[in-house]
Amino acid sequence: MLFDSYKPKKRTFLSFLAEDAQRVQGLRLLAANPDYDLEFYDESVRVAFDSTDAEYIKRKIREKISRTSVTVCLISEQTHTSTWVAWELEESRKKGNKIIAMALKGVDQAILPSLIKAEGLTFHAWDPSILSGLIKAD
């Protein structure tokens, strides 16, 4: 039967440094390209919240993470400095999400966020086709 092999897209949260938003948009465009085998339902923050209230922002991000089963941490040279990325990874871990660490395009080496180091997670070089397989894997 044709539908036996159908698997729905995984709901995925993208965690990244705010300053890398333009680079992350490139990944989102690849996921929207039907010629690319990269499928996920992006539950991430696309537009910065219009608030300086940290608790409000955390609540809104936590709602997004709660709808996902995978968190992809997109890593640049400065990602390790972000307290928001660290918090998002901790929330993802508490929720039980699979966490994937992948370099952004053009990043050859970086200091990893503390949770990724502490848990010994693999730091993958930029490769959207590998990312697709990692997201789909159970």
RODO-2510 file (C-alpha; in nm, 4 decimals, decimal comma):
residues 138
     n   res          X          Y          Z
     1     m     0,0000     0,0000     0,0000
     2     l     0,1302     0,3458    -0,0919
     3     f     0,0824     0,5063     0,2505
     4     d     0,2566     0,2341     0,4539
     5     s     0,5956     0,4060     0,4246
     6     y     0,4631     0,7564     0,4958
     7     k     0,6034     0,9164     0,8088
     8     p     0,4843     1,2599     0,9145
     9     k     0,7374     1,5388     0,9436
    10     k     0,8995     1,5614     1,2850
    11     r     0,8181     1,8704     1,4854
    12     t     1,1541     2,0355     1,5370
    13     f     1,2754     2,3275     1,7460
    14     l     1,5764     2,5161     1,6093
    15     s     1,7960     2,6633     1,8812
    16     f     2,0479     2,9232     1,7684
    17     l     2,2123     3,2525     1,8531
    18     a     1,9856     3,5446     1,7595
    19     e     2,2677     3,7018     1,5585
    20     d     2,2702     3,3906     1,3345
    21     a     1,9047     3,4276     1,2292
    22     q     1,9918     3,5110     0,8688
    23     r     2,2130     3,2020     0,8369
    24     v     1,9382     2,9859     0,9901
    25     q     1,6944     3,1232     0,7335
    26     g     1,9051     2,9464     0,4685
    27     l     1,8310     2,6122     0,6357
    28     r     1,4614     2,6958     0,6487
    29     l     1,4670     2,7714     0,2757
    30     l     1,6318     2,4351     0,2049
    31     a     1,3599     2,2603     0,4038
    32     a     1,0979     2,4353     0,1902
    33     n     1,2689     2,3282    -0,1335
    34     p     1,1000     2,0168    -0,2779
    35     d     1,4281     1,9168    -0,4466
    36     y     1,5925     1,8761    -0,1057
    37     d     1,5337     1,5761     0,1213
    38     l     1,5080     1,7822     0,4377
    39     e     1,1730     1,7663     0,6095
    40     f     1,0700     1,8968     0,9453
    41     y     0,7928     2,1048     1,0898
    42     d     0,9666     2,4122     1,2295
    43     e     0,8266     2,5155     1,5685
    44     s     1,1045     2,7662     1,6370
    45     v     1,1005     3,1346     1,7079
    46     r     1,0924     3,3156     1,3729
    47     v     1,0432     3,6706     1,4948
    48     a     1,1851     3,8054     1,8187
    49     f     0,9237     3,8474     2,0888
    50     d     0,8287     4,2105     2,1429
    51     s     0,9050     4,1974     2,5112
    52     t     1,1839     4,2447     2,7609
    53     d     1,0029     4,0241     3,0134
    54     a     1,2250     3,7147     3,0356
    55     e     0,9572     3,5031     3,2035
    56     y     0,7075     3,5814     2,9273
    57     i     0,9663     3,4957     2,6593
    58     k     1,0565     3,1705     2,8374
    59     r     0,6909     3,0731     2,8620
    60     k     0,6388     3,1320     2,4882
    61     i     0,9549     2,9391     2,3924
    62     r     0,8624     2,6560     2,6326
    63     e     0,5236     2,6302     2,4539
    64     k     0,7062     2,5877     2,1225
    65     i     0,9477     2,3283     2,2632
    66     s     0,6565     2,1374     2,4192
    67     r     0,5151     2,0702     2,0705
    68     t     0,8401     1,9161     1,9418
    69     s     1,0312     1,5889     1,9703
    70     v     1,3628     1,7074     1,8238
    71     t     1,5785     2,0103     1,9006
    72     v     1,8475     2,1076     1,6533
    73     c     2,1145     2,3358     1,7955
    74     l     2,2672     2,5259     1,5036
    75     i     2,6139     2,6257     1,6108
    76     s     2,8275     2,9202     1,5101
    77     e     3,1508     3,0447     1,6601
    78     q     2,9638     3,2350     1,9364
    79     t     2,6663     3,0073     2,0154
    80     h     2,8308     2,8891     2,3371
    81     t     2,7988     3,2433     2,4791
    82     s     2,4192     3,2471     2,4607
    83     t     2,2326     3,1981     2,7871
    84     w     1,9141     3,1594     2,5788
    85     v     2,0561     2,8686     2,3769
    86     a     2,1740     2,7041     2,7010
    87     w     1,8260     2,7473     2,8494
    88     e     1,6529     2,6142     2,5357
    89     l     1,8753     2,3055     2,5401
    90     e     1,8007     2,2453     2,9101
    91     e     1,4261     2,2793     2,8452
    92     s     1,4544     2,0438     2,5484
    93     r     1,6395     1,7881     2,7610
    94     k     1,3783     1,8132     3,0401
    95     k     1,1049     1,7560     2,7820
    96     g     1,2889     1,4499     2,6486
    97     n     1,3675     1,5841     2,3040
    98     k     1,6362     1,4293     2,0900
    99     i     1,9099     1,6953     2,0632
   100     i     2,1182     1,7331     1,7483
   101     a     2,4219     1,9633     1,7305
   102     m     2,5139     2,0845     1,3825
   103     a     2,7449     2,3581     1,2634
   104     l     2,5996     2,6348     1,0548
   105     k     2,7275     2,6620     0,6995
   106     g     3,0842     2,7916     0,6979
   107     v     3,1618     2,6970     1,0595
   108     d     3,4566     2,4579     1,0818
   109     q     3,5137     2,4658     1,4565
   110     a     3,3400     2,6123     1,7556
   111     i     3,3183     2,5932     2,1312
   112     l     3,0112     2,3829     2,2052
   113     p     2,7302     2,4818     2,4418
   114     s     2,7801     2,3233     2,7842
   115     l     2,4919     2,0712     2,7630
   116     i     2,6221     1,9376     2,4324
   117     k     2,9711     1,8955     2,5815
   118     a     2,8435     1,7490     2,9089
   119     e     2,6308     1,4882     2,7333
   120     g     2,9020     1,4036     2,4794
   121     l     2,6710     1,4704     2,1856
   122     t     2,8225     1,4496     1,8390
   123     f     2,8981     1,7835     1,6757
   124     h     2,8083     1,7390     1,3094
   125     a     2,9622     1,9448     1,0304
   126     w     2,7160     2,1376     0,8146
   127     d     2,5348     1,8893     0,5948
   128     p     2,1581     1,9267     0,5435
   129     s     2,1249     1,5727     0,4065
   130     i     2,2803     1,4278     0,7238
   131     l     2,0567     1,6561     0,9295
   132     s     1,7532     1,5197     0,7489
   133     g     1,8482     1,1626     0,8432
   134     l     1,9203     1,2593     1,2042
   135     i     1,5835     1,4307     1,2393
   136     k     1,3948     1,1365     1,0847
   137     a     1,5739     0,8691     1,2905
   138     d     1,3837     0,7433     1,5929
***
